[in-house]
Amino acid sequence: MENIHDKAQAREKVGGNADLAKELLGLLLKELPTQKELINNAYTENNSNDFWEHVHKTHGSTAYCGVPALKDCAKQLEMAIKIDKSFPEMEAELTQLNKAIDDLLDIGETELNSDWS
């Protein structure tokens, strides 16, 4: 699976500090299950304020972690919200975001325990 995690990009985003990049990925991985649940609950409840808040937080959380697929999916869903798509119209973007979260969570522990040099 490509574009799930890019260590070089993560290190670059934090000025070459591999320890910091690894720490930020760890924090993201810890928060993602909760964020996923909050996003999906807000979607199910048609709660646009909470939906926006949690999607926006997830998008922001990807900035320094080298997770291009998740960042792109969160950005696409954020843009869909901004242009006022209805909840049913955003189902495809939400499905893609959920997949990107799941893909990252699937490899996250392995990535954290691998060589970051």
Contacts in CASP RR format, 6 or more apart in sequence:
PFRMAT RR
TARGET T0000
AUTHOR 0000-0000-0000
METHOD contacts of the structure
MODEL  1
MENIHDKAQAREKVGGNADLAKELLGLLLKELPTQKELINNAYTENNSND
FWEHVHKTHGSTAYCGVPALKDCAKQLEMAIKIDKSFPEMEAELTQLNKA
IDDLLDIGETELNSDWS
1 103 0 8 1.000
1 107 0 8 1.000
2 69 0 8 1.000
3 68 0 8 1.000
3 69 0 8 1.000
3 72 0 8 1.000
4 67 0 8 1.000
4 69 0 8 1.000
4 70 0 8 1.000
4 100 0 8 1.000
4 103 0 8 1.000
4 104 0 8 1.000
4 107 0 8 1.000
5 25 0 8 1.000
5 65 0 8 1.000
5 66 0 8 1.000
5 67 0 8 1.000
5 104 0 8 1.000
5 107 0 8 1.000
5 108 0 8 1.000
5 111 0 8 1.000
6 66 0 8 1.000
6 67 0 8 1.000
6 68 0 8 1.000
7 18 0 8 1.000
7 21 0 8 1.000
7 66 0 8 1.000
7 111 0 8 1.000
7 114 0 8 1.000
7 116 0 8 1.000
9 66 0 8 1.000
9 68 0 8 1.000
10 21 0 8 1.000
10 22 0 8 1.000
10 24 0 8 1.000
10 25 0 8 1.000
10 64 0 8 1.000
10 65 0 8 1.000
10 66 0 8 1.000
10 67 0 8 1.000
11 17 0 8 1.000
11 18 0 8 1.000
11 21 0 8 1.000
11 116 0 8 1.000
13 21 0 8 1.000
13 63 0 8 1.000
13 64 0 8 1.000
13 65 0 8 1.000
13 66 0 8 1.000
14 20 0 8 1.000
14 21 0 8 1.000
14 24 0 8 1.000
14 64 0 8 1.000
18 116 0 8 1.000
18 117 0 8 1.000
19 116 0 8 1.000
21 64 0 8 1.000
21 65 0 8 1.000
21 66 0 8 1.000
21 116 0 8 1.000
22 112 0 8 1.000
22 116 0 8 1.000
24 64 0 8 1.000
24 65 0 8 1.000
25 65 0 8 1.000
25 66 0 8 1.000
25 67 0 8 1.000
25 108 0 8 1.000
25 111 0 8 1.000
25 112 0 8 1.000
26 108 0 8 1.000
26 112 0 8 1.000
27 61 0 8 1.000
28 61 0 8 1.000
28 62 0 8 1.000
28 65 0 8 1.000
28 67 0 8 1.000
28 104 0 8 1.000
29 104 0 8 1.000
29 105 0 8 1.000
29 108 0 8 1.000
29 109 0 8 1.000
29 112 0 8 1.000
31 61 0 8 1.000
32 58 0 8 1.000
32 101 0 8 1.000
32 104 0 8 1.000
32 105 0 8 1.000
33 105 0 8 1.000
35 54 0 8 1.000
35 57 0 8 1.000
35 58 0 8 1.000
35 61 0 8 1.000
35 101 0 8 1.000
36 98 0 8 1.000
36 101 0 8 1.000
38 50 0 8 1.000
38 54 0 8 1.000
39 51 0 8 1.000
39 54 0 8 1.000
39 55 0 8 1.000
39 58 0 8 1.000
39 94 0 8 1.000
39 97 0 8 1.000
40 94 0 8 1.000
40 98 0 8 1.000
41 47 0 8 1.000
41 50 0 8 1.000
42 48 0 8 1.000
42 50 0 8 1.000
42 51 0 8 1.000
42 53 0 8 1.000
42 54 0 8 1.000
43 51 0 8 1.000
43 87 0 8 1.000
43 90 0 8 1.000
43 94 0 8 1.000
46 87 0 8 1.000
48 81 0 8 1.000
48 87 0 8 1.000
51 81 0 8 1.000
51 87 0 8 1.000
52 78 0 8 1.000
52 81 0 8 1.000
55 74 0 8 1.000
55 77 0 8 1.000
55 78 0 8 1.000
55 81 0 8 1.000
55 97 0 8 1.000
56 78 0 8 1.000
58 70 0 8 1.000
58 74 0 8 1.000
58 97 0 8 1.000
58 101 0 8 1.000
59 71 0 8 1.000
59 74 0 8 1.000
59 75 0 8 1.000
59 77 0 8 1.000
59 78 0 8 1.000
60 74 0 8 1.000
62 70 0 8 1.000
62 71 0 8 1.000
62 74 0 8 1.000
63 71 0 8 1.000
67 100 0 8 1.000
67 104 0 8 1.000
69 100 0 8 1.000
69 103 0 8 1.000
69 104 0 8 1.000
70 97 0 8 1.000
70 100 0 8 1.000
70 101 0 8 1.000
70 103 0 8 1.000
70 104 0 8 1.000
72 100 0 8 1.000
73 93 0 8 1.000
73 96 0 8 1.000
73 97 0 8 1.000
73 99 0 8 1.000
73 100 0 8 1.000
74 97 0 8 1.000
74 100 0 8 1.000
76 93 0 8 1.000
76 96 0 8 1.000
76 97 0 8 1.000
77 90 0 8 1.000
77 93 0 8 1.000
77 94 0 8 1.000
77 96 0 8 1.000
77 97 0 8 1.000
80 89 0 8 1.000
80 90 0 8 1.000
80 93 0 8 1.000
81 90 0 8 1.000
END
